[in-house]
Amino acid sequence: MFATALLAGSAVSCSDYLTDDPADKFTNDNFWQSEDNVKTFSWLNYDTFYGYGNGTTIGLSFFYYHGSDYRVDDNLSAFTFYQMPVTAATTNVYSWNEYYTLIRRCNLMLEKVPTVSMSAEKKNHYLGVAKFFRAYTYFRLVQKFGDVPYTDKYLAQDAPEVYAPSMPRAQVMDKVIAELEEAANLMLVSDDKNATANKYTAYAALSNACIYEGTYRKYHLGQDGSAYLNKAKTASLAIMNNPSYKLNADWKSLYNSVELLGNSEVILAKRYLTNVLMHSLQNYTNTSTIQYGITKWAADSYVTTNGLPIQQSGNAQYQGDDDITKTFANRDPRFGKTVNTTNYGYKGKPFGTAALVSMSGYVFELYNNPATSGPDVTTGGRNYTDAPLFTLSEVYLNYAEACAELGTATNNDLDISINKVRARAGIAPLTTNGINASANGVLINDPRRTSALEQISGVVSPLIWEVRRERQIEFMSWTTLRQADIYRWKKGDYLDTSKNPDVNLGARIGTPVGSQTQVDANGYVKIYPASTRTFEAKHYLMNIPTNDIDLYKAQGVELKQNPGW
């Protein structure tokens, strides 16, 4: 499949630079002449960040992870209950070939930039840009496939190295982390504000890669991941100590702003411009199209404003979910900013002039912006709100998680990270002794933390549990970030409906209007009444496409299939 991807590199947009072309087109010999050319060449790399989608597509994933599958515990698709695959697919064009096409572009860029006439500072910056994209692409390949072929050279299409065997994931990740460190050292502090990658984008990517690898090694491999967790702390602090980065006062503005350029919380954004690049996310959440919807499992994760879980907060805070008013009373304000707090909308009972409906009854409002009302909202492919890609809030929570996982978290560590996120949200801060967590002077003891579901793969400390909850709530719309978290923590059982029934339930509506929506004995929406989903250990990695295994075999190279496939 690596070979397939390299060959595919000559067929994608802007690949005129990669092949032999007619004299009236750019070639490798005549293109690399100026800084402007290098900058233009690097722009296509940003397409790897999906943001809110492109044109008539919708994107709720921010990054490509497992294709467009929303296999998470927080939100269920309005189109189909995504099942875990049972048999190995023959092809997987996007998630493999597209990544290796990008890697090939980066390898070419690293080869050619030193030959271009520009300042040493700019050369270093664009070398850092190429290293950033190459490293982060390998990171995502490892997340999906584990062991993957690795090359750091621009190869001729008939080079024998094209059919390189897979490199162990641990070695690839060590290369990823080393290269992101190099990128951070090479790149400029600021380049086009947050519209293009800069030094702090590399630090954010390094923070993400290190928190992933440290926890993956701990929970999947039973290894000591502390070296990676400490690197995550260091990378996070590089951003946290920069006074230019500050949280927005309004959390919702990260997701519904027309303009994120220069936003103090956003480290990298995907820009959308009218009639240039647009999306359809607002159209999707503001028309009669049946939306995906958050699950009961997700809704029950929102604490009350005193910082305590609903099962522990007391009747004075949590009023139950008998009706919609009680459901949102005294809850984490992000709950009410994410979905409509006045009406449930489900099949048989839409609401508003747009007849809004979701699969779970909870109707999304997070992306709504009154300033973008009208045809540009209700027409597919005409939405132009910007999408955040790397944010300060994620860096804060990476830092807090690294401290919690290391068992070294102090109250100061929480105050400079997670408590800033909680303060912005409007909920009480956490305190800790390094293992336990308290809010408002009450020791937190969420019964879900020690439930039978958690015991399947291992119960974590109260502090780790609360940090994980904060990530779930803060990034409720980042479906692939949530999926990556679940997978690295080895918590795939969250997705299994027999082990976690709440993942297939929605709002508590009581007796539904009409017969299109079914409820359980307690009045909760059955999102997919006739469907179940099973999660197996093999699903932590995607299968290696069998066509590519055959392609390698024909060249005398064994490309091993992932376990269980």
LINVENJO-V223476 format. One record per backbone hydrogen bond with DSSP energy under -1.0 kcal/mol. NH is the residue of the N-H (numbers start at 1). CO is the residue of the C=O. Records with the same first field share a line. If there is no record, write none. Layout:
# LINVENJO-V223476
NH->CO ; CO
This chain:
# LINVENJO-V223476
5->1
6->2
7->3
8->4
9->5
10->7
11->8
15->12
17->14
18->15
25->22
31->27
33->31
38->34
39->35
40->36
41->37
42->38
45->42
46->43
47->44
48->45
49->46
51->62
53->50
55->278
57->54
59->52
62->51
63->61
69->66
72->70
76->293
82->80
96->92
97->93
98->93 ; 94
100->96
101->97
102->98
103->99
104->100
105->101
106->102
107->103
108->104
109->105
110->106
111->107
112->108
113->109
115->112
116->113
118->116
123->119
124->120
125->121
126->122
127->123
128->124
129->125
130->126
131->127
132->128
133->129
134->130
135->131
136->132
137->133
138->134
139->135
140->136
141->137
142->138
143->139
144->140
145->141
146->142
148->167
159->156
162->159
163->160
164->161
167->148
172->168
173->169
174->170
175->171
176->172
177->173
178->174
179->175
180->176
181->177
182->178
183->179
184->180
185->181
186->182
187->183
195->192
199->188
202->198
203->199
204->200
205->201
206->202
207->203
208->204
209->205
210->206
211->207
212->208
213->209
214->210
215->211
216->212
217->213
218->214
219->215
220->216
221->216
223->217
229->225
230->226
231->227
232->228
233->229
234->230
235->231
236->232
237->233
238->234
240->236
241->237
242->239
245->242
246->264
254->251
255->252
263->260
267->390
268->390
269->194
270->387
273->277
276->273
277->273
279->383
280->57
284->280
285->281
291->357
293->76
295->74
296->505
297->502
299->295
300->296
301->298
302->299
304->308
305->330
307->304
312->309
313->309
317->314
318->314
327->323
328->324
331->328
332->303
335->332
337->333
338->334
339->335
340->363
345->361
346->349
349->346
351->356
355->352
356->351
358->345
359->291
365->338
366->338
368->365
372->369
373->370
377->374
378->374
379->375
382->379
383->279
386->257
387->270
389->268
390->268
392->265
395->391
396->392
397->393
398->394
399->395
400->396
401->397
402->398
403->399
404->400
405->401
406->402
408->403
414->410
415->411
416->412
417->414
419->414
420->417
421->417
422->418
423->419
424->420
425->421
426->422
427->422
428->305
431->438
438->431
439->442
442->439
444->437
449->446
451->448
455->451
458->454
463->435
465->461
466->462
467->463
468->464
469->465
470->466
471->467
472->468
473->469
474->470
475->471
476->473
478->475
479->60 ; 477
482->478
483->479
484->480
485->481
486->482
487->483
488->484
489->485
490->487
491->486
494->491
495->492
496->493
497->533
500->496
503->500
504->501
505->502
506->525
507->360
509->507 ; 523
510->523
520->524
523->520
525->507
526->518
527->504
531->528
539->536
540->537
541->538
542->144
546->89
547->90
549->545
550->546
551->547
552->548
553->549
554->550
555->552
556->553
557->552
565->562
